[in-house]
Amino acid sequence: MHPPSTGLFTDVDDMPEFDLSTLIPAMVVAEGIHNPPLSPPHLRVAQQIGSLVEDGLRLLVFRA
């Protein structure tokens, strides 16, 4: 787990430090950020190429 501020409300356009070209449709891309939904740009990129994307909302709901 790597908890940077990437994707949090004030940093919604920040990108994590990895090569987005390595994403493929067969991947599951998950993020712990839940507000705003699908805010980190890497989640939107993953969704556009067809990867299964999970933002932090399910994590929040199931932990409650």
C-alpha positions as CSV (number, residue, x, y, z in Angstrom):
1,M,0.0,0.0,0.0
2,H,1.3,3.4,-1.0
3,P,-0.8,6.3,0.5
4,P,0.2,9.5,-1.3
5,S,-2.1,12.4,-1.6
6,T,-2.5,11.7,-5.4
7,G,-6.2,12.0,-6.2
8,L,-7.3,13.6,-3.0
9,F,-9.7,16.6,-3.3
10,T,-7.0,19.3,-3.7
11,D,-4.7,17.1,-5.9
12,V,-7.3,15.5,-8.2
13,D,-5.2,15.9,-11.3
14,D,-2.0,14.5,-9.9
15,M,-0.7,11.3,-11.4
16,P,1.0,8.4,-9.5
17,E,4.6,7.7,-10.6
18,F,4.1,4.8,-12.9
19,D,4.0,4.3,-16.7
20,L,0.4,4.3,-17.8
21,S,1.4,2.5,-21.0
22,T,1.7,-0.6,-19.0
23,L,-2.0,-0.7,-18.3
24,I,-4.0,-3.4,-20.2
25,P,-7.7,-4.3,-20.4
26,A,-7.1,-7.5,-18.4
27,M,-5.9,-5.6,-15.3
28,V,-7.9,-4.6,-12.3
29,V,-6.9,-1.1,-11.2
30,A,-7.9,-0.2,-7.7
31,E,-7.6,3.0,-5.6
32,G,-8.4,3.9,-2.0
33,I,-9.5,7.4,-2.9
34,H,-13.3,7.7,-2.7
35,N,-14.0,11.4,-2.9
36,P,-14.3,12.6,-5.6
37,P,-15.2,9.3,-7.3
38,L,-12.7,8.2,-10.0
39,S,-10.7,11.3,-9.4
40,P,-7.1,10.1,-10.0
41,P,-6.4,10.4,-13.7
42,H,-4.9,6.9,-13.8
43,L,-8.3,5.4,-13.0
44,R,-9.9,7.3,-15.8
45,V,-7.2,6.1,-18.2
46,A,-7.6,2.5,-17.0
47,Q,-11.4,2.8,-17.5
48,Q,-11.0,4.1,-21.0
49,I,-8.8,1.2,-22.1
50,G,-11.3,-1.3,-20.6
51,S,-9.6,-2.3,-17.3
52,L,-11.8,-3.2,-14.4
53,V,-11.6,-0.1,-12.1
54,E,-12.5,0.1,-8.5
55,D,-12.3,3.5,-6.7
56,G,-12.3,3.7,-2.9
57,L,-16.1,3.9,-2.5
58,R,-16.5,0.1,-2.2
59,L,-13.6,0.0,0.3
60,L,-15.3,2.7,2.4
61,V,-18.7,1.0,2.3
62,F,-17.5,-2.4,3.1
63,R,-15.3,-1.2,6.0
64,A,-18.2,0.7,7.6
